[in-house]
Amino acid sequence: MDVERRDELLRGMPMIDKVARFFVLIGEDATVKIFQNLPINLVEDISTAITQLSSIDKEMSLAILAEFHLFTKSKSFITSGGYDYAKEILYKSLGKGEADEVLAKLSRMKLAAQSFSYLDAINPKQLSDFIKDESPHTIAVILSHMEAAGAADVLMQLEEDTKVKVTMQMATIKDVSPDVVRTISEVLEKKLESLLSSIVDVGGVKVVADMLNRLGPKSQDILKNINGVDTGLAIKIKENMFVFEDLLELESEYIMKILQNVDTGDVAVAMKNATAEDMEKITSSMSQRASDRFNEEFEMLNKVKIKDIEAAQRKMLEVAQKLMEEGSIERDMDES
């Protein structure tokens, strides 16, 4: 997309709206990680903006991603010292002949990396779905030109045998012709266009609820402040959330399934400050043997930090949400 078209699409759009769209496009996992490091008032503003979104068309999506990519590239350029600085250091360290060879290789690598720069904004699960049927060598070339963290996220989504083959290819891969890299990049980019090729429903209350579910206690402060601005919106978000109190209201057989997938020590920590009634809900959903083991773990606990209790509760919630997605347990929405 050219600069003029990008500027035309984004002209007049408030930054908060750009940020909300950007977070929707990068996916829930990345958004939650960023939210955990932002001040509450900013998370509130962004969350509210996300709930107001209905759709983002292809051109708008590309414009948003292009602008944020420009921000990150500009920051990198300003802080890195640049090509001339690297050249000076290499000349002093290696001598002109060897330094020129290194710089030539770095230039080829930089050019190749730029060919795949658009991948940084694609959700790892979506990207893995698009490349899973490619040859291990092609996948290895793609991942080798991504940031290490993003490449690892994509690799973990692949089938086990593919994962092994790709890893081996990445470990033994030699220099790849820039023409080959460019061809692979162009073909992949064309395929990925289908991710943004039509108007897609994005944002909304459910997206915000899912993110707040994973923010822990900070989510309650955010909800409280949203409630002060828009009570109806806060209620809708809360109705779509699933918190620890909701877990304790599940049927005993469902609580049992959750407990079978959580370490007993984590359950003990999660219940450290629980009421006698809530403790009974948990222990009554255990076998006698499991209950005895839980009581032993619980009695061994001394003073436990609030943040550790909240972390343990989030582990139980993550298991519960996974089981709900699989259809193994069901939540009675009338309880919320």
C-alpha positions as CSV (number, residue, x, y, z in Angstrom):
1,M,0.0,0.0,0.0
2,D,1.4,3.4,-0.9
3,V,1.9,6.2,1.6
4,E,-0.7,8.5,0.1
5,R,-3.4,5.9,0.2
6,R,-2.5,4.9,3.8
7,D,-2.6,8.5,4.9
8,E,-5.9,9.1,3.1
9,L,-7.5,6.1,4.9
10,L,-6.2,7.1,8.4
11,R,-6.6,10.8,8.1
12,G,-8.7,12.2,11.0
13,M,-8.9,8.9,12.9
14,P,-8.1,9.3,16.6
15,M,-5.1,7.5,17.8
16,I,-7.1,5.5,20.3
17,D,-9.2,4.1,17.4
18,K,-6.1,3.1,15.6
19,V,-4.7,1.4,18.6
20,A,-8.0,-0.5,19.2
21,R,-7.9,-1.8,15.6
22,F,-4.2,-2.7,15.9
23,F,-4.8,-4.8,19.0
24,V,-7.7,-6.6,17.3
25,L,-5.5,-7.4,14.3
26,I,-2.5,-8.7,16.3
27,G,-4.7,-11.2,18.2
28,E,-5.7,-11.8,21.8
29,D,-2.5,-13.4,23.1
30,A,-0.3,-10.5,22.1
31,T,-2.9,-8.0,23.3
32,V,-3.1,-9.5,26.8
33,K,0.7,-9.5,27.1
34,I,0.8,-5.8,26.2
35,F,-2.2,-4.9,28.4
36,Q,-0.4,-6.4,31.4
37,N,2.2,-3.7,31.1
38,L,-0.1,-0.7,30.5
39,P,-1.6,1.6,33.1
40,I,-5.2,0.7,34.0
41,N,-6.7,3.9,32.6
42,L,-5.1,3.2,29.2
43,V,-6.4,-0.4,29.2
44,E,-9.9,0.9,30.0
45,D,-9.8,3.4,27.1
46,I,-8.6,0.8,24.6
47,S,-11.0,-1.9,25.8
48,T,-13.9,0.6,25.5
49,A,-12.8,1.5,22.0
50,I,-12.6,-2.2,21.0
51,T,-16.1,-2.8,22.1
52,Q,-17.3,-0.1,19.7
53,L,-15.7,-1.8,16.7
54,S,-17.8,-3.8,14.3
55,S,-15.6,-4.5,11.3
56,I,-12.3,-3.6,9.6
57,D,-12.0,-4.0,5.9
58,K,-8.9,-5.1,4.1
59,E,-7.5,-1.7,3.1
60,M,-8.1,-0.3,6.6
61,S,-6.3,-3.3,8.1
62,L,-3.3,-3.0,5.9
63,A,-3.2,0.8,6.6
64,I,-3.2,0.3,10.3
65,L,-0.6,-2.4,10.2
66,A,1.6,-0.4,7.8
67,E,1.5,2.6,10.1
68,F,2.4,0.7,13.2
69,H,5.2,-1.1,11.3
70,L,6.5,2.3,10.3
71,F,6.5,3.3,14.0
72,T,8.5,0.3,15.1
73,K,11.0,0.5,12.1
74,S,11.6,4.2,12.8
75,K,12.3,3.5,16.5
76,S,14.7,0.7,15.6
77,F,16.5,2.9,13.1
78,I,16.9,5.8,15.6
79,T,18.3,3.5,18.4
80,S,20.4,1.1,16.4
81,G,23.2,3.4,15.2
82,G,22.6,2.7,11.6
83,Y,24.6,1.2,8.7
84,D,27.5,3.7,8.8
85,Y,28.1,3.0,12.5
86,A,28.2,-0.8,11.9
87,K,30.5,-0.3,8.9
88,E,32.9,1.8,11.0
89,I,33.0,-0.8,13.8
90,L,33.5,-3.7,11.4
91,Y,36.3,-1.9,9.5
92,K,38.2,-1.3,12.7
93,S,37.6,-4.9,14.0
94,L,38.1,-7.0,10.8
95,G,39.8,-4.8,8.2
96,K,38.2,-3.6,5.0
97,G,38.3,-6.9,3.0
98,E,36.6,-9.1,5.5
99,A,34.3,-6.3,6.7
100,D,33.0,-5.7,3.2
101,E,32.1,-9.4,2.9
102,V,30.2,-9.3,6.2
103,L,28.4,-6.1,5.3
104,A,27.4,-7.6,1.9
105,K,25.9,-10.6,3.7
106,L,24.2,-8.4,6.2
107,S,22.7,-6.4,3.4
108,R,21.3,-9.5,1.8
109,M,19.9,-10.7,5.1
110,K,18.3,-7.3,5.7
111,L,16.7,-7.3,2.3
112,A,15.4,-10.8,2.8
113,A,14.0,-9.9,6.3
114,Q,12.2,-6.9,4.8
115,S,10.5,-9.3,2.3
116,F,8.8,-11.0,5.3
117,S,8.2,-7.9,7.5
118,Y,4.4,-8.2,7.1
119,L,4.5,-11.5,9.0
120,D,5.1,-9.8,12.3
121,A,1.5,-8.6,12.4
122,I,-0.1,-12.0,11.6
123,N,-1.5,-14.1,14.4
124,P,0.8,-17.2,14.8
125,K,-2.1,-19.7,14.7
126,Q,-3.4,-18.2,11.4
127,L,0.1,-18.1,9.9
128,S,0.8,-21.7,10.9
129,D,-2.5,-22.8,9.3
130,F,-1.4,-21.1,6.0
131,I,2.1,-22.6,5.8
132,K,1.5,-26.1,7.4
133,D,1.2,-27.7,4.0
134,E,4.4,-26.1,2.6
135,S,7.6,-28.2,2.4
136,P,9.7,-28.1,5.6
137,H,12.4,-26.2,3.7
138,T,10.0,-23.5,2.7
139,I,8.6,-23.2,6.2
140,A,12.2,-23.1,7.5
141,V,13.0,-20.2,5.1
142,I,10.0,-18.3,6.3
143,L,10.6,-18.8,10.0
144,S,14.3,-18.0,9.6
145,H,13.3,-14.5,8.4
146,M,11.0,-13.8,11.4
147,E,11.8,-12.5,14.8
148,A,12.8,-15.4,17.1
149,A,9.8,-15.1,19.4
150,G,7.3,-15.0,16.5
151,A,9.0,-17.9,14.8
152,A,8.8,-19.9,17.9
153,D,5.1,-19.2,18.4
154,V,4.4,-20.4,14.8
155,L,6.6,-23.4,15.1
156,M,4.7,-24.6,18.3
157,Q,1.5,-24.6,16.3
158,L,2.7,-27.1,13.7
159,E,2.3,-30.9,13.8
160,E,5.0,-32.7,15.8
161,D,6.7,-34.4,12.8
162,T,6.6,-31.2,10.8
163,K,8.0,-29.3,13.8
164,V,11.0,-31.6,13.9
165,K,11.7,-31.5,10.1
166,V,11.4,-27.7,10.1
167,T,13.7,-27.3,13.1
168,M,16.3,-29.5,11.4
169,Q,16.0,-27.5,8.2
170,M,16.5,-24.3,10.1
171,A,19.6,-25.6,11.8
172,T,21.3,-26.7,8.6
173,I,19.9,-24.1,6.1
174,K,22.6,-22.3,4.1
175,D,22.4,-18.9,2.3
176,V,19.2,-18.7,0.2
177,S,19.2,-16.8,-3.0
178,P,17.4,-13.4,-2.7
179,D,15.3,-14.3,-5.7
180,V,14.1,-17.5,-4.0
181,V,13.3,-15.5,-0.8
182,R,11.5,-12.9,-2.8
183,T,9.4,-15.5,-4.7
184,I,8.5,-17.3,-1.5
185,S,7.5,-14.0,0.2
186,E,5.4,-12.9,-2.8
187,V,3.5,-16.2,-3.0
188,L,2.9,-16.3,0.8
189,E,1.8,-12.7,0.9
190,K,-0.7,-13.3,-1.9
191,K,-2.1,-16.3,0.1
192,L,-2.3,-14.3,3.3
193,E,-4.4,-11.6,1.6
194,S,-7.4,-13.8,2.1
195,L,-7.1,-13.2,5.8
196,L,-8.0,-9.6,5.1
197,S,-9.8,-9.9,1.8
198,S,-13.2,-9.2,3.1
199,I,-15.0,-7.3,5.8
200,V,-14.5,-9.3,9.0
201,D,-16.4,-8.9,12.3
202,V,-13.9,-7.8,14.9
203,G,-13.9,-6.3,18.4
204,G,-17.1,-6.1,20.4
205,V,-17.9,-7.1,23.9
206,K,-16.8,-10.8,23.7
207,V,-13.3,-9.8,22.6
208,V,-12.9,-7.4,25.5
209,A,-14.4,-10.0,28.0
210,D,-11.9,-12.7,26.8
211,M,-9.0,-10.3,27.3
212,L,-10.2,-9.1,30.7
213,N,-10.6,-12.8,31.8
214,R,-6.9,-13.2,31.4
215,L,-5.8,-9.9,33.1
216,G,-6.6,-11.1,36.7
217,P,-7.6,-8.6,39.4
218,K,-6.8,-5.6,37.2
219,S,-9.9,-6.5,35.2
220,Q,-12.2,-5.7,38.1
221,D,-10.8,-2.2,38.4
222,I,-11.2,-1.7,34.7
223,L,-14.8,-3.0,34.8
224,K,-15.6,-0.7,37.8
225,N,-14.4,2.4,35.9
226,I,-16.2,1.4,32.7
227,N,-19.3,1.0,34.8
228,G,-19.0,4.6,35.9
229,V,-19.1,5.7,32.3
230,D,-21.5,3.2,30.8
231,T,-23.3,0.8,33.1
232,G,-25.0,-1.1,30.3
233,L,-21.6,-1.8,28.6
234,A,-20.0,-3.0,31.8
235,I,-22.9,-5.4,32.4
236,K,-22.6,-6.8,28.9
237,I,-18.8,-7.3,29.4
238,K,-19.4,-9.0,32.8
239,E,-22.0,-11.3,31.3
240,N,-19.4,-12.6,28.8
241,M,-16.6,-13.0,31.4
242,F,-15.8,-16.1,33.4
243,V,-14.2,-15.4,36.7
244,F,-13.1,-17.6,39.7
245,E,-16.5,-17.2,41.4
246,D,-18.2,-18.6,38.3
247,L,-15.9,-21.6,38.4
248,L,-17.0,-22.4,42.0
249,E,-20.6,-22.2,40.8
250,L,-20.2,-25.0,38.2
251,E,-21.7,-28.4,38.8
252,S,-19.6,-30.7,40.9
253,E,-18.8,-33.1,38.0
254,Y,-17.4,-30.2,36.0
255,I,-15.3,-28.9,39.0
256,M,-14.0,-32.5,39.3
257,K,-12.8,-32.4,35.6
258,I,-11.1,-29.1,36.2
259,L,-9.3,-30.4,39.3
260,Q,-8.1,-33.4,37.5
261,N,-6.2,-31.1,35.1
262,V,-4.6,-28.8,37.8
263,D,-1.7,-29.5,40.1
264,T,-3.0,-30.1,43.7
265,G,-0.5,-27.6,45.0
266,D,-1.9,-24.9,42.7
267,V,-5.5,-25.7,43.9
268,A,-4.3,-25.4,47.5
269,V,-2.8,-21.9,46.8
270,A,-5.9,-20.8,44.9
271,M,-8.1,-21.7,47.8
272,K,-5.9,-20.1,50.5
273,N,-8.3,-17.3,51.4
274,A,-11.5,-19.2,50.5
275,T,-14.6,-19.3,52.7
276,A,-15.6,-22.6,54.3
277,E,-18.5,-22.8,51.8
278,D,-16.2,-22.5,48.8
279,M,-13.7,-24.9,50.3
280,E,-16.5,-27.5,50.6
281,K,-17.4,-27.0,46.9
282,I,-13.9,-27.9,46.0
283,T,-13.2,-30.8,48.4
284,S,-16.6,-32.4,47.7
285,S,-15.7,-32.6,44.1
286,M,-12.6,-34.7,44.9
287,S,-12.0,-38.3,45.5
288,Q,-11.1,-39.2,49.1
289,R,-7.5,-39.7,48.1
290,A,-7.3,-36.4,46.2
291,S,-9.0,-34.7,49.1
292,D,-6.4,-36.0,51.6
293,R,-3.6,-34.9,49.3
294,F,-5.2,-31.4,49.0
295,N,-5.5,-31.1,52.7
296,E,-1.9,-32.0,53.2
297,E,-0.8,-29.4,50.7
298,F,-3.1,-26.8,52.2
299,E,-1.9,-27.4,55.8
300,M,1.7,-26.9,54.6
301,L,1.0,-23.4,53.3
302,N,2.2,-20.5,55.4
303,K,1.6,-16.9,54.4
304,V,0.8,-16.7,50.6
305,K,1.0,-13.5,48.6
306,I,-2.2,-12.3,47.0
307,K,-0.5,-12.3,43.6
308,D,0.4,-16.0,44.0
309,I,-3.2,-16.8,44.9
310,E,-4.5,-14.9,41.9
311,A,-1.9,-16.7,39.6
312,A,-3.1,-20.1,40.9
313,Q,-6.7,-19.1,40.3
314,R,-5.9,-18.0,36.7
315,K,-4.4,-21.5,36.1
316,M,-7.6,-23.1,37.2
317,L,-9.6,-20.7,35.0
318,E,-7.5,-21.4,32.0
319,V,-8.1,-25.1,32.4
320,A,-11.8,-24.4,32.8
321,Q,-12.0,-22.3,29.7
322,K,-10.1,-24.8,27.6
323,L,-12.5,-27.6,28.7
324,M,-15.5,-25.3,27.8
325,E,-14.0,-24.7,24.4
326,E,-13.7,-28.5,23.9
327,G,-17.3,-29.0,25.1
328,S,-16.2,-31.1,28.1
329,I,-17.9,-28.8,30.5
330,E,-20.8,-26.3,30.2
331,R,-21.5,-23.1,31.9
332,D,-25.0,-22.2,33.0
333,M,-25.2,-18.6,31.7
334,D,-28.2,-17.9,34.0
335,E,-25.8,-18.0,36.9
336,S,-23.8,-15.0,35.8
